[in-house]
Amino acid sequence: MSVYQVVHMVAMWHGFVAAAWAMHMVGGVPSALVLWCAALRIFAAHR
């Protein structure tokens, strides 16, 4: 795994965390849970 890939993955993950937090603050728990499920699925697929 190259440094670029690691940086890209971390940046993506931080983007998901930020998006999930924003969704949680704006739309409440259900939308945040949906986003978390999608993020975890994508994260698992990239491993």
C-alpha positions as CSV (number, residue, x, y, z in Angstrom):
1,M,0.0,0.0,0.0
2,S,1.5,3.3,-1.1
3,V,1.6,6.5,1.0
4,Y,-0.9,8.1,-1.4
5,Q,-3.4,5.3,-0.9
6,V,-3.2,5.6,2.9
7,V,-3.6,9.4,2.7
8,H,-6.5,9.0,0.3
9,M,-8.2,6.5,2.6
10,V,-7.7,8.6,5.7
11,A,-9.0,11.7,3.9
12,M,-12.1,9.7,2.6
13,W,-12.7,8.4,6.1
14,H,-12.5,11.9,7.7
15,G,-14.9,13.1,5.0
16,F,-17.4,10.4,6.0
17,V,-17.1,11.2,9.7
18,A,-17.6,14.9,9.0
19,A,-20.6,14.2,6.7
20,A,-22.1,11.8,9.3
21,W,-21.7,14.4,12.0
22,A,-23.3,17.1,9.8
23,M,-26.2,14.7,9.0
24,H,-26.6,13.9,12.6
25,M,-26.8,17.6,13.6
26,V,-29.2,18.5,10.7
27,G,-31.3,15.5,10.1
28,G,-31.2,13.5,13.3
29,V,-30.2,9.9,14.1
30,P,-31.9,7.9,11.3
31,S,-30.1,9.7,8.4
32,A,-26.8,9.5,10.3
33,L,-27.3,5.8,10.8
34,V,-27.9,5.3,7.1
35,L,-24.8,7.3,6.2
36,W,-22.7,5.3,8.8
37,C,-23.9,2.0,7.3
38,A,-22.9,3.2,3.8
39,A,-19.5,4.5,5.1
40,L,-18.7,1.3,6.9
41,R,-19.7,-0.8,3.9
42,I,-17.4,1.3,1.6
43,F,-14.6,1.2,4.2
44,A,-14.9,-2.6,4.5
45,A,-14.8,-2.9,0.7
46,H,-11.6,-0.9,0.4
47,R,-9.7,-3.1,2.9
